Amino acid sequence: MDITAKQWKQQLQYQLQGKDYEELITLADDMPVLPFYTAENVKSPYSVTTHTEVAVTLFVSDKEQTLRRIEWWQSLSVRFFVLTLHPTLTKEAVQQWLPPTLPYLFADTLTADITAYQNAGASMVQQLAFGIAQLQENTPTNPITIKTAVGSTFLLEIAKLRALRRLLAEQFGSFCLIAEVSNRGLSLLKSTYNEHYVQLAYEAAVLGGADYLLPKQPLFFKKNNHLAEREQVAAIQQLTASRKAAVLNGVYAIETLSYELYKKTLVLLEQVQKQGGLQAMLKDHSLQKQIAQKARQEQERFNELRDKYLPPETLLNVYTRKEWDFFPFGNPKNQLPPRNLWQPEK
């Protein structure tokens, strides 16, 4: 016999022994995240059957070297490549010597790269709405290829990707969704924090339904090397061998949160259109202001948690500037400058 939400709540209140049930409800993107979900919460389920595969980014500057690297990665069961060309090379010339059956994508031919919204501190609804608006204004041709960023808020990131797949399917039909781990929550702490962050983001990307997932170096301020990249590729492959997005189809919490994000995205999309579209909002800086407001709110919540678990008097062991191979926080002069949550500690 199915247990109703009322019965679950009664049982939970009994176990709380007088504590307020409402204190267990948290807010994310202005929507309540409940301590439990039942079939009564599910309004419009959406199934995802994607089987995520790892993808590797290659910088192409030399024919023979590139072909050797492709062959090496293929020997490790990597089948999809994102190619960034040296400025002296053209796509037409490179296509002449690439293996004819090689699945690949030129990095500059992505229909839309919406990672900037997440890295700048946009809310999940903003990431989805501004990403869809960007696609609408670019008049894309099928199939669409879109790259998005995934953080470590596990349950919500899964719901976000599923909402994005739903929106893309309804608006554009066929598409390819590539995911990468966001830099926003990565820290400079000398600890295992980043390893756990990256692993959670990987799992969220797989269970959320990314078609392809790019490996991420936990020491994000270090230049990548073959050993570090191979370790991350192996971690993704191990994960995708045991995790499938379909396993969460019908899960009450996922279905409910995903649909809530989907609905809120449609509302914000309508507001974007009323304000003249995404480019108009970028031009008058209203989009940047909206994202900055959400970024400040998230920073405040992050600071509260940081001070709770890492009090101000705690001596943090961090990587210093001398240990960085490049500046890890991005260019603040960008239209949407990246805002790392740990940046005040740099």
N, C-alpha and C positions, 0 to 999 in steps of 0.2 A: 504493500500500500504506500502511495506517495505521501510524503510529509509536507504539509502546507507551510508557507512562509510564516504564518502565525504560530504554528507549532514549533518551528525552528526557533523563532524569536523567544517564545516562552521558555524553551529548554535553555537557550543561551542566557536569558535573564536569570534563570535559576542558578546556573553555574557562575554567574558574575557575583552572586552573593551580595546584592544590594548596590553594586556599582551601576552607573548610568550606561545603558546600551548605546545611547547617542554618542558617547565619547569614542566608540569604536568606529564610527563613520568618519572617513576622511574625505577631503575634497581634492580632486585632480582635474585641471581644466574646467573648473567650475561645475563639475559633476560629482555626485557622491559616489564614493567607493565603499560598498557595503561589506560587512564582515562575513556575509554568506549570501549565496544566490540560489534561487529555486527556479523551476520551470515557469513560474508566474512572472519572473523578471524578463524572460526572453520574449521579445516582440517580433523580431524578424531575423531568423538565423541565416547565416551565410557560410557555405562550405568552401574550404580551401584544400586542394589536393596536390599542391605543388611539392615537388621533391627538390630541395635546394642542392646546388652543386657549388663547389669552390671555383673561383675564377682568380687568375693571376694577372697583375699589371706588368707589362714589359715596356722598357724604354728602347726604342728601335733606332740604332745609329749605324749598325753594320750588318750586312746581309748574313754572312757566315756565322757571326756570333749569335745573332737572333735565331737563326735556324737551329743552332746547337742548343740554345736555351729552351726553345720550344720542344725539341726532341727530348731533352732532359726532363722537363716538366711533364710531358706526356708519359714518360716512363714511370712517373709517380702518380699516374691516373688523373692528371689535370687535363681538362678537355676544352676549357674556354679561356680566352685571353683578351685583355683590354690593352690596346697598343697605343703608346704615346710616341709620336715621331720626332726625330731630330729636325730642327728647323730647315735643314738643307734637303730633307727628303719630302717627297710627295706621296700621297696615298696611291695614286695611279702607278707610280714606279714600284712601290713596295708590294702592291697587289700582284705584280707580274711574277714575283719569286716566292710569295707565300704558298704553302701547300694548299691545293685547291679545295680540299675537304676540311680545312681548319676552321673551327668555329671561333670567330673573333669579332671585336668591335673596336673601331678607332675612337679613342677617348674624346676627340673633338666632334664626333658625330652623335654623341648622346643627345636625345631629343630635349632632355631637361636634367640638370643636376640640381637637386633641391636640398643638398646637404647643408648649404649655407644657412638656411632657416633654422635648422636644429642647432648648428654650431654657434649661431648668434644668440640663442636663448629663446627662440619662438616656442610657444606652447604647441602641444600636439595638434590641436585644431588649426592653429595658424600654419604649421608645417604642411598639413594636408590641403587646406584651402588655398594657400599661396602657391603651392606646388601645382595643383590642378589649374588655377588661374594662369600660371605661367605657361602651362601646356596649351591651354585654350587660346592664348594670345600669340603663341608661336605657330599656329596652324600646322600642327605636326602631320606627318604622313605615317601610315602604318607600315611595319609594326613600330610602336613607340618603345623607346629605350629610356628608362628613367633611373637615376641613382639617388638613393635616399640614405640618411644616416640613422643609426640605431644606438640608443643609449642603454643604460643598465636598469631602468625601471621596468623590470621583467614583464609583469602582467600587462601593463599599459602599452609597452612597446609592441608586444604581440598583437594586442587589440588595434593599435595604430596601423600596423602593416596590413592587417586584414581589412580594416576600413579603407585603406589606400587601394588595395586590390579591388575592392568592391566599386569604389569610385572610378578607377581606371577602366574597369570592365564596362560599366554603365556609360561612361562618357566617350570612350575611344575604342572599345572592342579589344583587339589583340594588343599585347604589350609584353615587355621584358623588364622585370624589376630587379635591379642590382642594389645590394645593400653593403654598406661599410660601417665600421664602428665609429661613432662620434668622438671627436677630441674633447668635447665639452666637459666631461666628467673625469678625464684622465688627470692624474696628479703627478707631482714631482717627488712624492714621498719614496724613500728607499724602503720599500716593503712589497708585499705581494698584492697590494690593493689593485694595481692596474691589471694584473693577471686575472683576478676575479672579475673585474669590471668588463674586460674584453670577453671572457668566457660567457658571462651573463648576456652580453650583447649578441654574441654568436648564437646562443640558444634562442634568444628572442627572435632573431632574424630567421632562423630555420623554422621555428614553430609559427611565426607570423606569416611565412609563405614567400620569402624572397626567392627569386629564381636562381640568382647567383650571389655568392657572398665573398667579399674580398678579405684577405688576411690582414691583420693589424698588429704592428709591433707594439707591445706594451710600453716599451721605452720610446714613446712617440717622438721624443726630441733627439733620437739617434737615427742616423742613416740606416736604411735597411741593408741587410746582408743575406746571402743565400741560406746560411744556417738558421738565422732567426725566422726568415720567411718560410723555410721548409718546415720548421717546427709548428708555425701557425697553420700552414696548409694541412699538415697531418692532424692537428687538433680539430680543424673544421671537418675533414674527411671522417675522422672517428665519430664526430658528433652526428653528421648526416647519415652515417651508417645505422644509427640507433634512434634517431629522431625524425619524425615526419609531421608535417603541419596537420595532416588529416586526423591525427590522434586527438586534437583539440576541437574538432567539429562537434557541435552540440554541447560543449561544456558551458554551463550556465553563465559563469562570470565572464568568460571570453566573449560569448555571443552578445551579452548585454552591454559590456563596455565598448565593444567594437561598433555596435549599432548606435550607441550614444555618440561616439566620436564621429561616425558617419553623418548623423543628423545635424550635429553642431557644425560640421564642416559645410554642409549645404547652406546653412543659415549664414555663415561668414562669407561663403562664396557670393551669395546674393548681395551682401553688403559691399563686397569688393566691386561688383558690377555697378552698383548704385554710385560708387565714388569714382567711376570712370575707368576702372580696370587697374590691374597690377602696375603697369608702367606709370600711370597717372599718380598712383599712390607713392611709388618710388620717387617720382619727380618732385612731389610736394612734401616728401619726407614723412607722410602720415604712416606709411608702412613701417619705416624704421622706428618711429615713436611707439607704435603698437607693440612691436617686438621687444624694444628696450624696456617697456613697462613690464611685460611678462618675464623678461630676463632678470629684472630687479627683484620681482616677487620670488622667483626661484632662488636667486642668490640669498635672499633673506632667510628662506626656509633651510637652505643648505648651511648657512652660517650658524643657525640655531642648532642643527644636528652636529655640525663640526665642533662647536663649543661644548656640546653636551658630552661627546665621546672623546674629543681632544681638547681639553680645557686650555685657555690661553697660556697658562703657565707651563704647559707641556712643551718640552724641547723636541721639536720635529727634526728628524733626520731627512734632509732633502738633498736632491741633486742640485749642485750649484751651477752658476753660469758657465764656469770653466768645463763642466762635464756635458754641456749641450753641444751637439753637432750643428744645430741650427736653432733659431729662435722658435720656440714651440707654440707661441700664442697668436701667430698670424699678424696680418697687416691691419692696424687700427684705422687706416685711411680707406679701407674698402667700404662700399655702400652698406654692406651688412658685416661689420667687423665681428670676427669670432670672439666669444666671451667664455673663457674657460672658468669653471666654478672655483678652481683652486688658484686662479691668477693672483688674487690679493696676497697669497702666500709666497709668490715667486721671489 
